[in-house]
Amino acid sequence: MSEGERTPSPTTDEVSDRVLTVPNVLSALRLVGVPVFLWLLFAHQDVWAFVVLALSGISDYLDGKIARALGQTSKLGIVLDPAADRLYILATLVAFVLRDIIPWWLAAIIVGRDLVLAPGVWLLRRRGIAPLNVSYLGKSATFCLLYAFPLLLIGAHDWAVSDVARPIAWAFVWWGTVFYVLSGVLYGTQVVQVLRADRGDRAAGAG
């Protein structure tokens, strides 16, 4: 659902075929953490669920920084990082709706954005076009949502810090949702432009 942190820059990052890199290990651990988080949340082990969510948000930030700092941007990482983010966001949204932490319509807006974009992504893949670069708007949306989730979990309780965490959490949620929808509009517009250009190139080649 979300966009990843490791979009390669043509001038600063080289994209390698390496699989075993520190950023890829962090993304893989984030994927493994999804079922662990769900089990903890539905078992009402909310303190540990919070820890897993917080570590996920931190690792999402770190893998992009490490990839750029160590020159470990890879083809696998470009796919794995946003996939881990999307799965984490989707799983957390569904779980939070079932636990009555967020309203269902909020989850529907965020999930619906990806469902609307899915046909365009499929068309790009079908035509052999590489995935589009991630916008900073999309990165900001992912950042806001991943940092909102642990705060929402704190705010759902009567802990000492809950009253402080709750408004901060919802600020992150609303900014993240707005950014997520706007980045979806931007991505969809870019997909249309790329597909039109590809169709024009094919027509010129056929002629």
N, C-alpha and C positions, 0 to 999 in steps of 0.2 A: 504493500500500500504506500509506503513512503518511499522517497528517493534516497540513495546512499550518499556517503560522505566521500567516496573515493573516485569521483569523476576525473579522468585524466586530463591534464592540460597539455596541448600539443607542444608547448614550449618548455615545460618544466618537468613533466613526468614521462617516463618511458613505460609502456605497458608490456609486461613480460608474460611468459607462459607458465611461470612458477605456480605451484600449488601450495607447497608448504611454506607459508610466510606467517609472520606474527599477526598481521591484520586478518588473514584468512582464518587463522586459528581462533581469533576473537569472535569473528562472525559465526564460525561453526559452533562455538560455545554458546553464543546467543541463541542459535537455533535449538540446541540441546536444552537450553533453559526454558523454552516455551512450555513443554509438557510438565516440567518441574514446577514452574510457576502456577499452572492451572491446577495441578494436584494440591499444592499448598493453599491456594485460594479457596478451592471448594472444600478443603479439609478445615477451613477457618484458621489456618496457621498464618494469620495476616502479617505478623512481624517478619517471618521468613519470606513470605511472598513479597513484602516490601523490599527486603534485601535483594532478592532476585531481580525485581524490577529496576531498582537503583543501579545494580551492577550492569544490567542491560543498557541503560541509558549512558553510563560511563564508558562502557566498551564501545558503544556506537560512536562516541566522540573520539575515543582513543585510536580506533583502528584507522580512521581517516588521517589523523595526525601522524601516526606511525608510518603509514603507507607513504606519505609524502616526505617525511623526514628521512626514512631509510631507503627511499627509492624502491618500495616494494608494491607499487601499483601493479596489479595483475588482471588478466582477462577474467579469471575465476572470481577475483575479488569484486570486480565491477558488477558481476551478476549476483554473487553471494551476499554482499552487504545489503543492497536494497531488498533482496528476497527475505533476509532475516528480519529487517525492519518491518516489512509488510506483514509477515507472519506474526510477529510480536504484537503489532498494532491490532491486527484482526482478532487474534486470540484474546487480547486484553479487553477490547471493546465488547466482544461477546460475553466474556466472563463478568465484566462490570455490569452489563445489562442484566444478566441472570442474578447477580448479587444486589441489584437495585442501587448501584453506586452512580450510574449515569442513566439518563432516559434513553429509550430505544431509538427515538427519532434522531438523536445526536449520532449514534452509531450508524444509523441508516444513511445519513448525509456523507459520512466519511467513507463508508464502504461503497456507497452508490457512486462516488467519484471514480473509484477504480473500476467498477463495473462498466461505467460509461466509456472509459478509456480503453478497456480490454480489446474491443474489435480493432481499434487503430494499432495497438501493439501487435496484434496477430497479423494484420496486413503488412506491417513493416517486416516482420519475421518471414512471412510468406514470400515477400519480394526480395529477400536477402539483404535488407537494409539494416545496418548496425543500429543498436539502441541509441536514442537521442541523448545528448548530454543533459545532465541533471542541472536544473536551475537553482540558483541560490534561494529562491522563494520556496522551492520544494524541500531544500535542506533545512530551511528555517521551520517549515511546517513539521518535519520529522523531529527536529530538536524540541520544539514546543510540546508535541504530543508525548514523546518518550519521557520528558521531564515532568509532564503533568500527571502521568499515571501513578507514580509512587506517592505524589502529594495528594492525589484523589483518594488513595487508599488510606492515608493518614487522616484525611478529612472526614472519612466515613465513620470514624470512631470518636470516642470522647476522651482521647488521650490529651495530655497536657499541651501538646503543640498543635492539636487539631484545629483550633480556632484560627491559628495563624496560617496553617497550611491550606485551609479550605479556600480562602479568596485567591491566594497565589495560584493554587491548582486550577481554579476555574478561569483565571486570567490566561494561563498557559493553554487551557483547552480552547477557549474562544479564539485566541490569536492563531493557535495551531490549526483549528478548523477553517478559519478564513483563509489562511495561507495555503492550506491543503486544497481547498476548492479553487482558489485563484491559480495555483500552480497547475491544477488539472486543466483549467481553461487555456493557460499558456501552452501546456504540453499538447493538448488537443489541436490547437491552432498550428503548432509546429509540425505535428504529424500530417495534417491536411496539406500544408505547404510542401513538405518533403514528398508526399505521395503524388501531388500534382507535378512536381518537378521530375520525379521518376517516370511518370506517365508520359510527360513531354519528351524526355530523353529516349524512351522506348519507341515513341512514335517517330522521332527524328531518325533513330537508328533503322527502323523498318523502312523509312522512306529512302 
